[in-house]
């Protein structure tokens, strides 16, 4: 059981999916990544997720990463110590990073008050 006393298998995955939908809506609203250049955005996200999955597998092999007990996970393993939720988490991490980069890039590209004068 989790500390709150309830078993909620799939709750973590649901939270990740809701968060990913939020990232998509933010991206769509301000055209930060996929709505700016879909091909490049998909490529960057895919490379990031694959890189981090390989990193996870290497970390698991080295004994650094492991899946702790949780009643919030579905219990499906993609590989030893790599739960189904891991690629969703990594996609969220990459998407958040790229949305932040896109927002900072847009802000930097905006003319400043000094430029307008």
C-alpha positions as CSV (number, residue, x, y, z in Angstrom):
1,X,0.0,0.0,0.0
2,X,1.1,3.6,-0.6
3,X,1.4,6.0,2.3
4,X,-2.2,7.3,1.8
5,X,-3.4,3.7,2.3
6,X,-4.9,3.2,-1.2
7,X,-3.8,1.0,-4.0
8,X,-4.1,3.0,-7.2
9,X,-2.4,1.0,-10.1
10,X,-2.1,3.2,-13.1
11,X,-2.3,6.5,-11.2
12,X,1.3,7.4,-12.0
13,X,0.7,6.7,-15.7
14,X,-2.5,8.7,-15.7
15,X,-0.7,11.6,-14.1
16,X,2.1,11.4,-16.7
17,X,-0.5,11.4,-19.6
18,X,-2.4,14.4,-18.1
19,X,0.9,16.2,-17.8
20,X,1.9,15.3,-21.4
21,X,-1.5,16.6,-22.6
22,X,-0.7,19.9,-20.7
23,X,2.6,20.1,-22.5
24,X,0.9,19.6,-25.9
25,X,-1.6,22.4,-25.1
26,X,1.1,24.8,-24.0
27,X,3.1,24.0,-27.1
28,X,0.0,24.4,-29.3
29,X,-0.9,27.7,-27.7
30,X,2.6,29.3,-28.0
31,X,4.0,27.3,-30.9
32,X,7.1,26.2,-29.0
33,X,8.1,22.9,-30.5
34,X,5.8,20.7,-32.5
35,X,3.6,23.5,-33.7
36,X,6.7,25.5,-34.7
37,X,8.3,22.7,-36.7
38,X,6.7,19.3,-36.3
39,X,9.3,17.2,-38.1
40,X,12.2,18.7,-36.1
41,X,10.2,18.5,-32.9
42,X,9.3,14.9,-33.2
43,X,12.9,14.1,-34.1
44,X,14.3,15.9,-31.1
45,X,11.8,14.3,-28.7
46,X,12.4,10.8,-30.1
47,X,16.2,11.2,-29.9
48,X,15.9,12.5,-26.3
49,X,13.6,9.6,-25.2
50,X,15.7,7.0,-26.9
51,X,18.9,8.4,-25.4
52,X,17.5,8.5,-21.9
53,X,16.0,5.0,-22.2
54,X,19.5,3.7,-23.2
55,X,20.9,5.7,-20.2
56,X,18.3,3.9,-18.0
57,X,19.3,0.5,-19.3
58,X,23.0,1.2,-18.7
59,X,22.1,2.5,-15.2
60,X,20.1,-0.6,-14.4
61,X,22.9,-2.8,-15.7
62,X,25.4,-0.9,-13.4
63,X,23.0,-1.3,-10.4
64,X,22.5,2.5,-10.2
65,X,18.8,2.5,-11.2
66,X,16.1,0.1,-9.9
67,X,12.3,0.1,-9.7
68,X,11.2,0.5,-6.1
69,X,7.9,-0.9,-4.8
70,X,4.9,1.1,-5.7
71,X,1.2,0.5,-5.9
72,X,0.8,3.4,-8.3
73,X,2.5,1.6,-11.2
74,X,0.7,-0.9,-13.4
75,X,3.4,-3.5,-12.8
76,X,4.3,-4.0,-16.5
77,X,8.0,-4.2,-17.2
78,X,9.5,-3.2,-20.6
79,X,12.8,-4.6,-19.5
80,X,14.3,-5.6,-16.1
81,X,13.7,-2.6,-13.7
82,X,12.2,-0.5,-16.5
83,X,8.5,0.0,-15.9
84,X,5.9,0.8,-18.7
85,X,5.6,4.3,-17.3
86,X,9.3,5.1,-17.9
87,X,9.1,6.2,-21.6
88,X,6.1,8.4,-20.7
89,X,8.1,10.1,-17.9
90,X,11.1,10.5,-20.3
91,X,8.8,12.0,-23.0
92,X,7.4,14.4,-20.4
93,X,10.9,15.4,-19.3
94,X,12.1,16.0,-22.9
95,X,8.9,17.8,-23.9
96,X,9.1,20.1,-20.8
97,X,12.7,20.9,-21.6
98,X,12.0,21.6,-25.2
99,X,9.0,23.8,-24.4
100,X,11.1,25.7,-21.9
101,X,13.8,26.1,-24.5
102,X,11.3,27.3,-27.1
103,X,9.8,29.8,-24.7
104,X,13.2,31.2,-23.8
105,X,14.2,31.3,-27.4
106,X,11.1,33.3,-28.3
107,X,11.7,35.6,-25.4
108,X,15.3,36.2,-26.5
109,X,14.2,36.8,-30.1
110,X,11.6,39.5,-29.1
111,X,12.7,43.1,-29.6
112,X,13.6,44.8,-26.4
113,X,12.5,48.3,-25.4
114,X,16.0,49.5,-26.3
115,X,15.7,48.0,-29.8
116,X,12.4,49.8,-30.3
117,X,13.8,53.2,-29.3
